Amino acid sequence: MTNVTLIDTTVRDGNQSNWGATGLDTGMMLQIAPVMERVGFESIDFTTSTHMAVAVRFKKEDPWERLRLFREATPNTPLSFLTTGMRFISWEVASEELMEFAFRLVVNNGIRRFAVMDPMNNVPSMLRMADLTRKAGGEQIVAALTFTLSPLHDDAYFADAAGKLAGSGKFEKLYLKDPGGLVTPDRARTLIPALTKVLGNVPLEFHSHCTIGLAPFSYLEAADQGCPCLHTSAGWAAGGTGQPGMKMTISNLRDLGHTVDVDDDAVAEMDAYFTSLPKAEGLTQGQPGEFDRAYFRHQMPGGMMGTMKRQLAETKREHLLPQVLEEVERVRAELGYPIMVTPFSQVVGTQAMLNVIGKERYETVPDEVTRFVLGRFGTPAMPMDKEVEARIRDSKRARELEDEPAMASLDELRAKLGKGLSDEEFLLRATMPGEQVDAMKAAGPARRTYDPKTRPTMDLIRELTGRKGLTSVKIEKDDFKLELKGGA
């Protein structure tokens, strides 16, 4: 039997998959951080550059402050940062100079572990990123090999890539990342042994999603096949399009005879918190999705599926969703079968939607699709459709984008933005709209605590105090009494 450890994904992937990355703020995370420290996680999947941007844009909170405070509250549990290729916050391909600078800052502010993902599973790119993160001070560098389905991506493909990554000596661990929740128990039965055979002494992790209900079963099969580490979430952040629930995964693993060495009281407390919090905040409860075989064809991740549904609803075109998903399959094949993970799920999904609602296919091509075809994100695993590639490459916009100036150097950006900024604020301003950073600065420090029980009372107080003509408010319930009086 296997001794299984856990990586927690609640505050990053659970929050992103089920609550659009906007469900949690700094106070909510800090309130439960000491309990998460007690659980005994191998690591906490904490943030990405995109999540840092969300903190600024939607919460008006400083992501660097959030990272520092959470690190202080969890000193013994490594916090993990997921890379998504050569980009930081902005979708623009970044320079190696900027990436190394950014990684050094996240290390200085509390990140100890890097999960290195390349959206094309390009091994040389992942090796290059491993060097960058190590040079920046990363303690544990983990290769994130992204699962997908295509005529190319069989077990031998993944084993070959895993062998090269492990053989480089640049990674402490490797994790199989399944963003679409497409690894079936049968596939886990062949793929996990194929990976462990070539990994040698490099341990394996498995990360999947409950989008079509397979992940809880595939996790158990992975453990039976010797996978020693699984990624889970707590409370309502689990399920849905997120990871399997921590509490039930632990129970099921132990029922099979596996060992999971965690603090069960802390597990229960954390699970209860991430159940009461979303109830108080009106957030959705993650539930394993019904099995839908169509996902094996379009492979649309949950987050992008939600965005697509919202965009169609806003233009009263919800009825077009089945056509769009069929078009996703066609576009993905024409673009050389990119893996449906950020940013390629957005590239393929957006083009498919435009093809369906437009007068003709590829009548409108977004810049990111053009940049993809021009090779700005690397070379697809399989050849693109020659007619589609030629149509996009020969467009006027493609010629304009080919002449785009290279990203400014750090010195040039410093000169443009001003030299009186801290490194952290400078990086935000170099990769985000300045007015969003201004709003974050004006909002001041984030709150440090949160209690789900106080949410209804605070909502009531805000509602009452916002009414004109009220001179006083008195609230009494059981042993609670609050009285507010206006000035003369």
C-alpha atoms as one frame of an Amber mdcrd trajectory, in Angstrom:
protein
   0.000   0.000   0.000   1.069   3.592  -0.678   1.798   6.354   1.830  -0.049
   9.239   0.148   0.664  12.915   0.800  -1.553  15.824  -0.245  -1.034  19.136
  -2.031  -3.791  21.610  -1.133  -5.349  23.537  -4.044  -8.191  25.323  -2.210
  -6.956  28.918  -2.283  -5.646  28.750  -5.854  -7.206  26.180  -8.195 -10.353
  25.509  -6.160 -10.954  29.249  -5.902 -10.264  29.639  -9.633 -12.252  26.669
 -10.910 -15.418  27.158  -8.892 -15.397  30.871  -8.017 -13.653  32.503 -10.960
 -10.529  33.206  -8.833 -12.461  36.050  -7.116 -14.158  34.172  -4.275 -11.419
  34.619  -1.666  -9.692  37.721  -0.388  -6.637  38.103   1.814  -8.530  38.154
   5.122 -10.390  34.967   4.240  -7.124  33.168   3.481  -5.296  34.446   6.561
  -8.112  33.423   8.904  -7.704  29.733   8.050  -3.948  29.746   7.354  -2.873
  28.504  10.841  -5.262  25.561  10.492  -3.905  24.756   7.018  -0.424  24.788
   8.533  -1.510  22.104  11.032  -3.012  19.751   8.429   0.340  18.473   7.211
   0.173  19.281   3.511   3.254  18.621   1.466   2.667  22.038  -0.110  -0.049
  24.631  -0.677  -0.787  25.520  -4.311  -0.963  29.242  -3.576  -0.823  31.513
  -6.608   0.045  32.292 -10.232   0.791  35.614 -11.896  -2.826  35.658 -13.121
  -4.096  35.293  -9.541  -1.840  38.141  -8.493  -3.475  40.303 -11.160  -6.944
  39.244  -9.964  -6.070  40.385  -6.427  -5.249  43.839  -7.779  -8.051  44.121
 -10.340 -11.018  42.703  -8.444 -10.090  42.894  -4.754  -7.892  46.017  -4.794
  -5.450  44.062  -2.637  -1.665  43.927  -2.820  -0.717  40.369  -3.913   2.773
  40.775  -2.468   1.334  41.650   0.939  -1.024  38.639   0.688   1.900  36.341
  -0.055   4.066  37.678   2.769   1.302  37.440   5.371   0.298  33.921   4.358
   3.929  32.803   4.404   4.253  34.116   7.979   1.152  32.150   8.984   2.383
  28.901   7.349   6.150  28.875   7.943   6.562  25.101   7.689   4.410  24.427
   4.610   5.975  25.419   1.263   3.860  27.772  -0.853   3.780  26.929  -4.556
   3.706  29.150  -7.642   2.472  27.768 -10.998   4.240  29.111 -14.078   2.371
  29.200 -17.405   5.154  29.676 -19.911   7.186  32.796 -20.666   4.631  35.296
 -19.396   3.980  37.167 -16.158   0.483  38.686 -15.693   0.442  40.126 -19.233
  -0.358  37.810 -22.156   2.632  39.284 -23.964   5.594  36.914 -24.239   8.062
  38.183 -21.647  11.827  38.448 -21.818  14.045  36.117 -19.836  15.268  39.181
 -17.942  11.739  40.055 -16.774  10.888  36.441 -15.862  14.001  36.037 -13.721
  13.277  39.376 -12.030   9.664  38.333 -11.338  10.630  34.929  -9.985  13.225
  36.437  -7.666  10.538  38.717  -6.233   8.047  35.906  -5.598  10.801  33.944
  -3.844  11.744  36.957  -1.721   8.115  37.367  -0.710   7.527  33.748   0.299
   7.372  31.230  -2.564   9.507  28.119  -2.031   8.139  25.762  -4.702   7.655
  26.309  -8.442   5.444  24.110 -10.624   6.890  24.602 -14.100   4.282  24.205
 -16.829   4.654  24.846 -20.534   1.330  25.021 -22.429   2.820  22.889 -25.235
   4.729  20.458 -22.975   7.861  21.729 -24.705  10.671  20.016 -22.817  13.470
  22.481 -23.739  11.224  25.374 -22.621  10.515  23.627 -19.317  14.223  23.010
 -18.757  14.908  26.668 -19.454  12.195  27.695 -16.984  13.607  25.310 -14.371
  16.962  27.080 -14.657  15.288  30.477 -14.276  13.313  29.479 -11.177  16.335
  27.798  -9.607  18.503  30.829 -10.285  15.830  33.009  -8.651  16.063  30.954
  -5.461  13.337  28.321  -5.817  13.885  25.472  -3.333  11.725  22.833  -5.048
  11.184  22.805  -8.809   8.404  20.521 -10.069   7.771  19.678 -13.724   4.050
  19.964 -14.568   3.351  17.683 -17.538  -0.065  18.592 -18.982  -2.404  15.795
 -20.071  -4.466  16.025 -23.239  -6.069  13.785 -25.832  -5.009  13.844 -29.488
  -3.690  11.427 -32.123  -0.194  12.164 -30.762  -0.647  12.127 -26.976  -0.491
   8.448 -26.042   1.228   6.924 -22.990   4.506   6.687 -24.902   4.432  10.443
 -25.599   4.004  11.318 -21.918   6.559   8.728 -20.789   9.109  10.094 -23.260
   8.622  13.669 -22.028   8.659  12.591 -18.377  11.872  10.633 -18.899  13.612
  13.630 -20.442  12.451  15.950 -17.665  13.453  13.568 -14.879  16.723  12.704
 -16.577  17.756  16.353 -16.729  18.337  16.441 -12.972  16.630  19.850 -12.828
  13.403  18.772 -11.077  12.721  17.390  -7.597   9.291  16.057  -8.623   6.945
  15.710 -11.593   3.196  16.100 -11.592   0.697  14.942 -14.148  -1.621  17.921
 -14.691  -5.065  16.997 -16.054  -6.908  20.345 -16.521  -9.904  18.815 -18.308
 -10.449  15.952 -15.851 -10.038  13.519 -18.755  -7.848  10.824 -17.182 -10.133
   7.836 -16.707  -9.380   5.108 -14.153  -8.490   2.829 -17.080  -6.048   5.407
 -18.458  -4.557   5.939 -14.991  -3.998   2.167 -14.816  -1.621   2.339 -17.801
  -0.314   5.917 -17.697   0.787   6.078 -14.038   3.004   2.963 -14.328   4.398
   4.239 -17.637   5.437   7.470 -15.909   6.821   5.932 -12.719   8.907   3.506
 -14.777  10.873   6.363 -16.392  10.949   8.744 -13.412  13.385   6.718 -11.344
  13.776   8.435  -7.971  11.722  11.482  -9.014   8.353  11.244  -7.169   5.079
  11.645  -9.078   2.034  13.788  -8.230  -1.411  13.660  -9.841  -3.643  16.707
 -10.340  -7.082  16.366 -11.929 -10.518  18.022 -12.020 -14.022  16.749 -11.266
 -15.516  18.340 -14.405 -17.075  15.096 -15.695 -16.946  13.172 -12.436 -13.918
  10.950 -13.115 -11.214  12.435 -10.874 -12.265  10.870  -7.510 -12.091   7.408
  -9.091  -8.905   8.084 -11.061  -7.192   9.346  -7.880  -7.810   6.022  -6.161
  -6.517   4.083  -9.160  -3.440   6.336  -9.283  -2.721   5.592  -5.617  -3.174
   1.876  -6.248  -0.607   2.194  -9.049   1.886   3.743  -6.640   1.366   7.505
  -7.120   2.423   8.970  -3.736   0.892  12.475  -3.915  -2.555  13.838  -4.890
  -3.945  17.381  -5.231  -7.186  18.101  -3.315  -9.361  20.994  -2.129 -11.561
  21.576   0.916 -15.260  22.263   1.436 -17.210  23.884  -1.391 -13.980  24.739
  -3.244 -13.725  21.031  -4.120 -15.774  19.291  -6.804 -17.392  21.228  -9.620
 -14.615  21.919 -12.078 -12.059  21.858  -9.247 -10.171  19.033  -7.531 -11.641
  16.145  -5.523 -12.508  16.887  -1.900  -9.724  16.402   0.629 -11.878  14.852
   3.343 -13.500  12.166   1.187 -10.263  11.442  -0.692  -8.521  10.744   2.621
 -11.369   8.486   3.738 -11.407   6.550   0.461  -7.635   6.123   0.414  -7.623
   4.765   3.951 -10.514   2.450   3.097  -8.327   0.967   0.361  -5.522   0.426
   2.874  -3.340   3.425   1.961  -1.794   5.661   4.622  -2.516   9.416   4.740
  -0.593  11.066   7.577  -2.512  14.274   8.337  -4.039  15.992  11.377  -7.655
  14.856  11.116  -8.940  17.566  13.463  -7.322  20.255  11.322  -8.741  18.611
   8.181 -12.256  18.764   9.667 -11.817  22.392  10.782 -10.527  23.490   7.381
 -13.309  21.660   5.565 -15.942  23.248   7.809 -14.486  26.733   7.217 -14.550
  26.373   3.440 -18.160  25.224   3.724 -19.416  28.048   5.954 -17.487  30.758
   4.050 -19.083  30.192   0.616 -22.494  29.832   2.237 -22.062  33.260   3.842
 -20.661  34.819   0.665 -23.227  33.344  -1.728 -20.635  31.323  -3.618 -21.517
  28.139  -5.476 -20.939  24.675  -4.075 -18.663  22.518  -6.168 -20.327  19.264
  -7.200 -18.790  16.554  -9.370 -20.124  17.057 -12.874 -22.180  14.474 -14.709
 -20.259  12.271 -17.101 -20.304  13.909 -20.529 -18.370  12.095 -23.291 -18.328
  15.249 -25.430 -15.530  16.571 -23.194 -13.192  13.941 -24.622 -13.607  15.691
 -27.992 -13.658  19.442 -27.218 -11.651  19.175 -23.929 -12.827  22.637 -22.837
 -11.629  23.368 -19.257 -14.271  24.388 -16.736 -13.142  27.991 -16.371 -13.219
  28.658 -20.113 -16.549  26.829 -20.445 -18.071  29.176 -17.869 -16.678  32.222
 -19.673 -18.034  30.986 -23.000 -21.512  30.390 -21.568 -21.546  33.872 -20.041
 -20.421  35.536 -23.272 -23.094  33.726 -25.302 -25.750  34.582 -22.713 -24.795
  38.278 -22.770 -25.511  38.364 -26.505 -28.608  36.101 -26.213 -26.932  33.296
 -28.153 -26.996  30.528 -25.523 -28.594  28.203 -28.066 -25.345  28.262 -30.078
 -23.276  26.493 -27.391 -23.477  23.005 -29.000 -22.335  24.474 -32.335 -19.496
  26.349 -30.668 -18.261  23.197 -28.918 -18.309  21.296 -32.211 -16.346  24.175
 -33.750 -13.835  23.993 -30.875 -12.944  20.472 -31.990 -12.457  21.634 -35.570
 -10.408  24.740 -34.702  -8.169  22.782 -32.320  -7.338  20.294 -35.075  -6.688
  23.102 -37.574  -4.297  24.821 -35.155  -2.235  21.665 -34.619  -3.962  20.226
 -31.518  -2.782  22.720 -28.866  -3.312  21.480 -25.321  -6.519  22.938 -23.901
  -4.917  24.801 -21.037  -4.225  28.514 -20.437  -3.641  30.345 -22.757  -4.565
  27.929 -25.569  -8.058  27.086 -24.332  -8.810  30.817 -24.608  -7.202  30.997
 -28.069  -9.187  28.050 -29.439 -12.453  28.807 -27.640 -12.571  32.457 -28.697
 -11.824  31.640 -32.336 -14.470  28.909 -32.357 -17.122  31.273 -30.987 -16.233
  33.949 -33.561 -16.395  31.350 -36.347 -19.935  30.377 -35.316 -21.406  33.843
 -34.816 -19.620  35.410 -37.811 -20.644  35.299 -41.463 -17.813  32.923 -42.332
 -15.117  30.953 -40.538 -11.969  32.937 -39.680 -13.609  36.150 -40.891 -12.453
  37.663 -37.597  -9.184  36.476 -36.051  -8.106  37.810 -32.625  -4.526  38.954
 -32.222  -3.715  36.098 -29.836  -4.742  33.554 -32.482  -2.552  35.351 -35.026
   0.368  35.382 -32.591  -0.161  31.651 -32.014   0.013  30.960 -35.743   3.107
  33.162 -36.036   4.834  30.942 -33.473   4.976  33.405 -30.577   3.914  30.646
 -28.155   6.095  27.932 -29.662   5.522  25.220 -32.256   2.355  23.074 -32.054
   2.825  19.360 -31.477   1.269  18.597 -34.883   1.169  20.540 -38.175  -1.504
  23.194 -38.625  -4.046  23.050 -41.434  -2.189  24.602 -44.379  -5.125  26.667
 -45.678  -5.976  28.096 -42.246  -2.328  28.829 -41.477  -1.810  30.568 -44.821
  -4.997  32.634 -44.461  -3.884  33.976 -41.083  -0.185  34.419 -41.948  -1.014
  36.324 -45.146  -3.345  38.782 -43.412  -2.503  42.457 -43.000  -2.762  42.119
 -39.222  -0.219  39.281 -39.201   2.293  41.476 -40.999   1.684  44.253 -38.453
   2.178  41.860 -35.538   5.371  40.464 -37.055   6.781  43.990 -36.856   5.839
  44.441 -33.178   8.736  45.866 -31.184  10.400  43.590 -28.658   9.394  43.966
 -25.028  11.186  46.847 -23.353  14.114  46.040 -21.092  13.821  46.502 -17.332
  15.914  49.671 -17.536  13.640  51.074 -20.232  10.562  50.207 -18.197  12.106
  51.834 -15.114  12.735  54.999 -17.067   9.155  54.991 -18.333   7.443  54.215
 -15.019   9.739  56.119 -12.654  12.612  55.077 -10.423  10.978  55.714  -7.039
   8.898  52.528  -7.032   9.569  49.396  -5.016  10.470  46.375  -7.151   7.072
  44.814  -6.376   5.042  47.861  -7.401   7.242  48.370 -10.455   6.537  44.827
 -11.687   2.786  45.289 -11.264   2.867  48.583 -13.182   5.038  47.048 -15.910
   2.492  44.290 -16.563  -0.888  45.826 -15.614  -2.891  48.998 -16.336  -1.629
  51.756 -14.057  -5.120  52.820 -12.944  -5.727  49.369 -11.460  -2.548  49.589
  -9.407  -3.519  53.139  -8.367  -6.884  51.856  -7.108  -5.153  49.092  -5.155
  -2.809  51.597  -3.519  -5.693  53.921  -2.653  -7.625  51.086  -0.994  -4.907
  50.624   1.635  -3.927  47.406   3.447  -6.170  44.367   3.084  -8.149  43.122
   6.059  -6.383  40.494   8.125  -9.322  38.509   9.529 -12.684  37.133   8.458
 -15.610  35.484  10.231 -18.385  33.964   8.080 -20.848  34.410  10.971 -20.605
  38.207  10.791 -21.465  38.511   7.082 -25.294  38.712   7.464 -24.976  41.300
  10.243 -22.563  43.453   8.247 -24.821  43.289   5.169 -27.761  44.402   7.297
 -25.791  47.282   8.791 -24.669  48.463   5.333 -28.236  48.287   4.042 -29.720
  50.211   6.972 -27.021  52.859   7.223 -27.351  53.505   3.499 -30.964  54.595
   3.850 -31.750  58.277   4.008 -33.545  59.728   7.007 -32.415  57.138   9.570
 -30.898  58.710  12.686 -30.206  55.521  14.621 -30.043  51.755  14.181 -30.454
  49.200  16.978 -29.893  45.477  16.431 -30.611  42.931  19.168 -30.526  39.148
  18.973 -29.982  36.817  21.927 -26.927  38.192  23.743 -25.876  40.408  20.805
 -26.683  44.134  20.922 -25.530  46.884  18.556 -26.709  50.488  18.437 -25.547
  53.087  15.900 -26.490  56.779  16.136 -25.915  59.505  13.593 -24.270  62.820
  14.397 -26.271  65.956  15.214
